[in-house]
Amino acid sequence: MMLKTKVLVVGGGPAGSTAARILAENGIEVILLERNLSFQKPCGGGTSSSTFDELGISKTLIKKEVKTIMVVSPQGERLEIDLRGGSLNIIERGEFDRALRNSAVEKGVRLIEGDFCRILNDKKYTIEAHVGGADIEIISEYIIAADGVNSKVRTSLGIKPSRAFFTISERIKGVEADLCEFWFGSSHAPHFYSWVFPAEDGISAGTGSFEPEKIKPLFERFREKRGLIPEGQKRLYRMPLWKGDLYTHGKVVFAGDSAGQVMPLSYEGIYYAMKAGEFAAKAIIEEKVENYKKMWKERFQRRFTLMDRLKNYFLKDDVSAEKLVALHKRPEVQAASLLLWIRKDKGREGLKDYIRIFGKFLS
Ligand SMILES: Cc1cc2nc3c(=O)[nH]c(=O)nc-3n(C[C@H](O)[C@H](O)[C@H](O)COP(=O)(O)OP(=O)(O)OC[C@H]3O[C@@H](n4cnc5c(N)ncnc54)[C@H](O)[C@@H]3O)c2cc1C
């Protein structure tokens, strides 16, 4: 079978579904190819109100609104931070992704459950996909590669996979949590953090590391430290490390985890994937794929660069992570962090505050 479309979106996660919906709203023919419509991505599911407000997503998808977060230093100092009217909203990824795909379909997107295999012809793009046990070909003028951290579109074009952390996470049912907890310390999360987030039916907890062979013992150490009861199945998944070196390749646009667009230090990716999907769609609507990189850089480059440098400083060892927590005792540091992370402030003021506070750590 051979199908033709103007835009093929590979991957029906937050980036792909957002791009597909916006394209269809603008009268553009789109096929959205998603490998597994029942996929539940391993994810803390914490995202700020901007995700809903800026991208027109229904707040009925929010399972819990977290108003206070807790950061814990390597030496065990605990600091609770009130989000001052803001919130970190917990969604269930299976349901959330399905809702985003459904709104794309309502706008006219053709959704196909199938696995992208490879690009057969990269002039007028012809790709091969497995759909229901058969191989099909899809011809499209544009491709949006929103197929996540292990992007096959990326490898199919001969582009190196992104550098990534390894994460391990699990769901523990029947345990209550009201806070999102971020635990720093090289004994359980070197260069990363361990987390406990509320979930619809309990909590989700996890940790990250560069070294896959150490991830299970690290998580065990965190569970002991935090006093978590062993429960069910643990899931391993890669999380990309932002480099900012991939936007487009011909008329292929990379959005979300496929382009490594996870905010350094906070390791937040849902909002940024959806914004990237929005920018990818807008650039294609304008028939100027080069505008995608411009839009992304204009909005996020300074923030990502700054956070990347702060991550390199504060997550390099326990002494620095201790300082990160200690600094956040100061109300003006909390205010600056909330403006940037929770409120997703678009202006330059929040960024300036951050540079004023943290500049001395960046030399
Ligand atoms: C353990 C963990 C916890 C996290 N916690 C948070 C958090 O609390 N808050 C936050 O903001 N971010 C979090 N993130 C990051 C966030 O999950 C990602 O940044 C976000 O999902 C990226 O969206 P995406 O659409 O780019 O990719 P994905 O969500 O990975 O979606 C990619 C989609 O493409 C599909 N696909 C893949 N290959 C193919 C193929 N060959 N053919 C067709 N379809 C394909 C997949 O099935 C998937 O549906 C977390 C990540 C991890 C690993």
PDBQT file of the ligand as one rigid body, heavy atoms in Angstrom, charges set to zero:
ROOT
HETATM    1  C1  LIG A 401      11.626   8.689  33.774  1.00  0.00    +0.000 C 
HETATM    2  C2  LIG A 401      11.284  10.006  33.135  1.00  0.00    +0.000 A 
HETATM    3  C3  LIG A 401      10.610  10.969  33.884  1.00  0.00    +0.000 A 
HETATM    4  C4  LIG A 401      10.271  12.201  33.284  1.00  0.00    +0.000 A 
HETATM    5  N1  LIG A 401       9.554  13.094  34.013  1.00  0.00    +0.000 NA
HETATM    6  C5  LIG A 401       9.165  14.251  33.446  1.00  0.00    +0.000 A 
HETATM    7  C6  LIG A 401       8.316  15.165  34.152  1.00  0.00    +0.000 A 
HETATM    8  O1  LIG A 401       7.905  14.923  35.286  1.00  0.00    +0.000 OA
HETATM    9  N2  LIG A 401       7.981  16.325  33.529  1.00  0.00    +0.000 N 
HETATM   10  C7  LIG A 401       8.396  16.628  32.256  1.00  0.00    +0.000 A 
HETATM   11  O2  LIG A 401       8.059  17.703  31.744  1.00  0.00    +0.000 OA
HETATM   12  N3  LIG A 401       9.177  15.769  31.555  1.00  0.00    +0.000 NA
HETATM   13  C8  LIG A 401       9.550  14.590  32.098  1.00  0.00    +0.000 A 
HETATM   14  N4  LIG A 401      10.283  13.701  31.375  1.00  0.00    +0.000 N 
HETATM   15  C9  LIG A 401      10.640  14.038  29.980  1.00  0.00    +0.000 C 
HETATM   16  C10 LIG A 401       9.431  13.828  29.048  1.00  0.00    +0.000 C 
HETATM   17  O3  LIG A 401       8.873  12.551  29.282  1.00  0.00    +0.000 OA
HETATM   18  C11 LIG A 401       9.846  13.946  27.571  1.00  0.00    +0.000 C 
HETATM   19  O4  LIG A 401      10.692  15.054  27.404  1.00  0.00    +0.000 OA
HETATM   20  C12 LIG A 401       8.629  14.073  26.647  1.00  0.00    +0.000 C 
HETATM   21  O5  LIG A 401       7.845  12.910  26.693  1.00  0.00    +0.000 OA
HETATM   22  C13 LIG A 401       9.077  14.303  25.203  1.00  0.00    +0.000 C 
HETATM   23  O6  LIG A 401       7.977  14.234  24.333  1.00  0.00    +0.000 OA
HETATM   24  P1  LIG A 401       8.174  13.763  22.812  1.00  0.00    +0.000 P 
HETATM   25  O7  LIG A 401       6.837  13.855  22.173  1.00  0.00    +0.000 OA
HETATM   26  O8  LIG A 401       9.310  14.483  22.212  1.00  0.00    +0.000 OA
HETATM   27  O9  LIG A 401       8.660  12.247  22.899  1.00  0.00    +0.000 OA
HETATM   28  P2  LIG A 401       7.912  10.972  23.556  1.00  0.00    +0.000 P 
HETATM   29  O10 LIG A 401       7.000  11.374  24.634  1.00  0.00    +0.000 OA
HETATM   30  O11 LIG A 401       8.990  10.001  23.857  1.00  0.00    +0.000 OA
HETATM   31  O12 LIG A 401       7.027  10.449  22.348  1.00  0.00    +0.000 OA
HETATM   32  C14 LIG A 401       7.579   9.807  21.239  1.00  0.00    +0.000 C 
HETATM   33  C15 LIG A 401       6.484   8.966  20.610  1.00  0.00    +0.000 C 
HETATM   34  O13 LIG A 401       6.999   8.404  19.396  1.00  0.00    +0.000 OA
HETATM   35  C16 LIG A 401       6.588   7.049  19.313  1.00  0.00    +0.000 C 
HETATM   36  N5  LIG A 401       7.553   6.355  18.470  1.00  0.00    +0.000 N 
HETATM   37  C17 LIG A 401       8.839   6.056  18.772  1.00  0.00    +0.000 A 
HETATM   38  N6  LIG A 401       9.428   5.421  17.755  1.00  0.00    +0.000 NA
HETATM   39  C18 LIG A 401       8.496   5.321  16.785  1.00  0.00    +0.000 A 
HETATM   40  C19 LIG A 401       8.498   4.745  15.478  1.00  0.00    +0.000 A 
HETATM   41  N7  LIG A 401       9.585   4.120  14.983  1.00  0.00    +0.000 N 
HETATM   42  N8  LIG A 401       7.374   4.821  14.727  1.00  0.00    +0.000 NA
HETATM   43  C20 LIG A 401       6.258   5.439  15.221  1.00  0.00    +0.000 A 
HETATM   44  N9  LIG A 401       6.194   5.985  16.457  1.00  0.00    +0.000 NA
HETATM   45  C21 LIG A 401       7.301   5.931  17.216  1.00  0.00    +0.000 A 
HETATM   46  C22 LIG A 401       6.567   6.562  20.768  1.00  0.00    +0.000 C 
HETATM   47  O14 LIG A 401       5.741   5.426  20.906  1.00  0.00    +0.000 OA
HETATM   48  C23 LIG A 401       6.053   7.793  21.507  1.00  0.00    +0.000 C 
HETATM   49  O15 LIG A 401       4.646   7.803  21.618  1.00  0.00    +0.000 OA
HETATM   50  C24 LIG A 401      10.640  12.468  31.933  1.00  0.00    +0.000 A 
HETATM   51  C25 LIG A 401      11.338  11.512  31.206  1.00  0.00    +0.000 A 
HETATM   52  C26 LIG A 401      11.650  10.283  31.788  1.00  0.00    +0.000 A 
HETATM   53  C27 LIG A 401      12.373   9.236  30.962  1.00  0.00    +0.000 C 
ENDROOT
TORSDOF 0
